[in-house]
Amino acid sequence: MRPDNHSRRGPARAPARAVLFDRDGTLIEDRHYLSDPAQVTLLPGVAQALLRLAQAACGLFVVSNQSGVGRGYFSLESAHACNARLAQLLAAHDVHFTDMLLCPHGPEEGCACRKPQTGMWDALRERHGLHAEHTAMVGDKRDDVGFGRAAGLRAVLVLTGKGRDHAADLGLPLPDTGFWTPSAPLPPDMPHAVAADLAAAVDFLEQCERAPR
């Protein structure tokens, strides 16, 4: 089974850099099985952090597990409506996503597109010509980290949403500000950085641009 896409903007030519984002708990407030676009609320500082990346000509993408569709809690149209509302809120800040994918399947369906499986990365890589060495994944859950690491991306765990709980489960530090990076070699289930919020995650990614990978 393949992921479902909400929109595609611009040409298929690969951006010089790209960042994939989880949605709930990373970009917007994490509400249990969100299905009402009116409840889509940006987390503090998200628009400003994304604008920094956009102004640096970085391609922005959303990859989101939405098992509520597969479980029958809400429709695929509702999931897309929430994505559309997110895009609308950010467009007001001159931030635009190149593409937004979601996995509508429940965990028992065993699909290849549900994070931490890499189906959504495979779809974006094929569609937009992305390269793992120039792409990062930012999310607030272990599955986001697992997805990023399995795809060969730089993975950042943010402490918004469920991030603090997932970081604690992994035995990672919980910085109140800025970001923490582990020492090499990096175990396969560990993020490349733990960031207090999205702004700190962007700080880390910008630092990475100034140093060899």
C-alpha positions as CSV (number, residue, x, y, z in Angstrom):
1,M,0.0,0.0,0.0
2,R,1.2,3.5,-0.9
3,P,1.0,6.8,1.0
4,D,-1.7,9.3,0.1
5,N,-0.6,12.8,-1.0
6,H,-2.4,16.1,-0.3
7,S,-0.5,18.4,-2.7
8,R,2.5,18.9,-4.9
9,R,4.0,22.2,-5.5
10,G,6.6,23.3,-8.0
11,P,8.8,21.3,-10.4
12,A,10.1,17.8,-9.7
13,R,13.7,19.0,-9.8
14,A,15.3,18.2,-6.4
15,P,16.0,21.1,-4.0
16,A,19.6,21.5,-2.9
17,R,18.4,20.5,0.6
18,A,15.2,19.1,2.0
19,V,13.7,18.6,5.4
20,L,10.8,16.2,6.1
21,F,8.6,16.9,9.1
22,D,6.2,14.9,11.2
23,R,2.9,16.9,11.6
24,D,1.2,16.3,15.0
25,G,3.4,17.3,17.9
26,T,6.1,18.7,15.6
27,L,4.4,21.4,13.6
28,I,1.0,21.6,15.3
29,E,-0.5,20.8,18.7
30,D,-0.9,17.1,19.1
31,R,-4.6,16.4,19.5
32,H,-5.9,12.8,19.9
33,Y,-6.9,11.6,16.4
34,L,-7.2,15.1,15.0
35,S,-9.9,15.3,12.3
36,D,-11.3,18.9,12.6
37,P,-9.4,21.5,10.6
38,A,-10.6,24.2,13.0
39,Q,-8.5,22.6,15.7
40,V,-5.2,22.8,13.7
41,T,-3.0,25.1,15.8
42,L,0.6,25.9,15.0
43,L,3.1,25.3,17.8
44,P,4.9,28.4,19.0
45,G,7.8,29.5,16.7
46,V,7.0,26.9,14.0
47,A,6.3,29.4,11.2
48,Q,9.4,31.4,12.0
49,A,11.6,28.3,12.0
50,L,10.2,27.0,8.8
51,L,10.6,30.4,7.1
52,R,14.3,30.3,7.9
53,L,14.6,27.1,6.0
54,A,12.4,28.3,3.1
55,Q,14.5,31.5,2.8
56,A,17.6,29.2,2.5
57,A,15.9,27.5,-0.5
58,C,15.3,24.3,1.5
59,G,12.5,22.1,0.3
60,L,9.9,21.4,3.0
61,F,7.8,18.2,3.2
62,V,5.3,16.6,5.6
63,V,5.2,12.9,6.3
64,S,2.5,11.9,8.7
65,N,1.0,8.7,10.1
66,Q,-2.8,9.0,10.3
67,S,-4.0,5.6,11.5
68,G,-7.3,7.2,12.5
69,V,-8.4,6.8,8.9
70,G,-7.6,3.1,8.9
71,R,-9.2,2.6,12.2
72,G,-12.4,4.2,11.0
73,Y,-12.3,7.2,13.4
74,F,-12.3,9.8,10.6
75,S,-12.2,10.0,6.8
76,L,-9.3,10.4,4.5
77,E,-11.0,13.7,3.4
78,S,-10.8,14.9,7.0
79,A,-7.1,14.1,7.2
80,H,-6.5,16.0,4.0
81,A,-8.6,18.9,5.3
82,C,-6.3,19.2,8.3
83,N,-3.3,19.2,6.1
84,A,-4.9,21.9,3.9
85,R,-5.5,24.0,7.0
86,L,-1.9,23.6,8.1
87,A,-0.8,24.7,4.6
88,Q,-3.1,27.7,4.8
89,L,-1.8,28.8,8.2
90,L,1.8,28.7,7.1
91,A,1.1,30.3,3.7
92,A,0.2,33.4,5.7
93,H,3.9,33.4,6.8
94,D,5.1,32.8,3.2
95,V,6.0,29.2,4.0
96,H,4.9,26.5,1.5
97,F,5.4,22.8,1.5
98,T,6.6,21.1,-1.7
99,D,4.6,18.0,-0.9
100,M,2.5,16.5,2.0
101,L,2.2,12.8,2.4
102,L,0.2,10.7,4.9
103,C,-0.1,7.1,5.7
104,P,-3.9,6.3,6.2
105,H,-3.3,2.7,7.3
106,G,-3.6,1.2,10.8
107,P,-0.6,-0.5,12.3
108,E,-2.1,-4.0,11.9
109,E,-2.2,-3.5,8.1
110,G,1.5,-3.9,7.8
111,C,1.9,-1.3,5.0
112,A,5.2,0.0,3.8
113,C,4.3,3.6,4.2
114,R,3.7,3.8,7.9
115,K,6.6,5.2,9.8
116,P,9.1,3.8,10.7
117,Q,8.8,2.0,7.4
118,T,10.3,4.2,4.6
119,G,7.5,4.1,2.0
120,M,6.8,7.8,2.3
121,W,10.5,8.6,1.8
122,D,10.7,6.3,-1.2
123,A,7.7,8.1,-2.7
124,L,9.1,11.5,-2.2
125,R,12.6,10.5,-3.4
126,E,11.1,9.1,-6.6
127,R,8.8,12.0,-7.2
128,H,11.1,14.9,-6.4
129,G,14.6,13.4,-6.9
130,L,15.6,13.9,-3.3
131,H,18.9,12.6,-2.0
132,A,19.3,11.1,1.5
133,E,22.7,12.8,2.1
134,H,21.0,16.2,1.6
135,T,17.8,15.5,3.5
136,A,16.8,15.5,7.2
137,M,13.8,14.2,9.2
138,V,12.4,16.1,12.2
139,G,9.7,14.6,14.5
140,D,8.6,14.1,18.0
141,K,8.4,10.3,18.1
142,R,10.6,7.2,18.0
143,D,9.0,6.2,14.8
144,D,10.1,9.5,13.2
145,V,13.7,8.8,14.3
146,G,13.5,5.2,13.1
147,F,12.1,6.3,9.8
148,G,14.8,8.9,9.3
149,R,17.6,6.5,10.3
150,A,16.3,3.7,8.1
151,A,16.1,6.0,5.1
152,G,19.7,7.3,5.7
153,L,18.6,10.8,6.6
154,R,19.8,13.0,9.4
155,A,17.2,12.5,12.2
156,V,16.2,15.1,14.8
157,L,13.9,14.4,17.7
158,V,12.1,17.5,19.0
159,L,10.8,17.6,22.6
160,T,7.5,19.1,21.7
161,G,4.4,16.9,21.4
162,K,5.3,13.4,22.7
163,G,9.0,14.1,22.3
164,R,10.0,14.3,25.9
165,D,8.4,11.0,26.7
166,H,10.0,9.3,23.7
167,A,13.4,10.9,24.5
168,A,13.1,9.6,28.1
169,D,12.3,6.1,26.8
170,L,15.5,6.2,24.8
171,G,17.5,7.5,27.8
172,L,18.3,10.7,26.1
173,P,18.9,14.2,27.6
174,L,16.0,16.6,27.7
175,P,17.4,20.1,26.9
176,D,15.1,23.0,27.9
177,T,16.7,25.1,25.2
178,G,19.0,24.5,22.2
179,F,19.9,21.0,21.2
180,W,22.0,18.1,22.3
181,T,24.1,15.8,20.0
182,P,25.3,12.3,21.0
183,S,28.9,11.2,20.4
184,A,29.8,8.9,17.6
185,P,29.4,6.0,16.8
186,L,25.6,6.5,16.8
187,P,23.4,3.5,17.6
188,P,20.9,2.8,14.8
189,D,17.8,3.8,16.9
190,M,19.3,7.1,18.1
191,P,18.7,10.6,16.6
192,H,21.5,12.7,15.4
193,A,20.2,15.5,17.7
194,V,17.6,16.1,20.4
195,A,16.2,19.6,20.1
196,A,14.1,21.6,22.6
197,D,11.8,22.8,19.8
198,L,11.6,23.3,16.0
199,A,13.7,26.5,16.2
200,A,16.5,24.5,17.9
201,A,16.2,21.8,15.4
202,V,16.7,24.3,12.6
203,D,19.7,25.7,14.5
204,F,21.2,22.2,14.5
205,L,20.5,21.7,10.8
206,E,22.1,25.0,9.9
207,Q,25.2,24.1,12.0
208,C,25.4,20.8,10.0
209,E,25.5,22.8,6.8
210,R,28.6,24.5,8.0
211,A,30.4,21.3,8.8
212,P,31.2,18.1,6.9
213,R,28.6,15.3,7.1
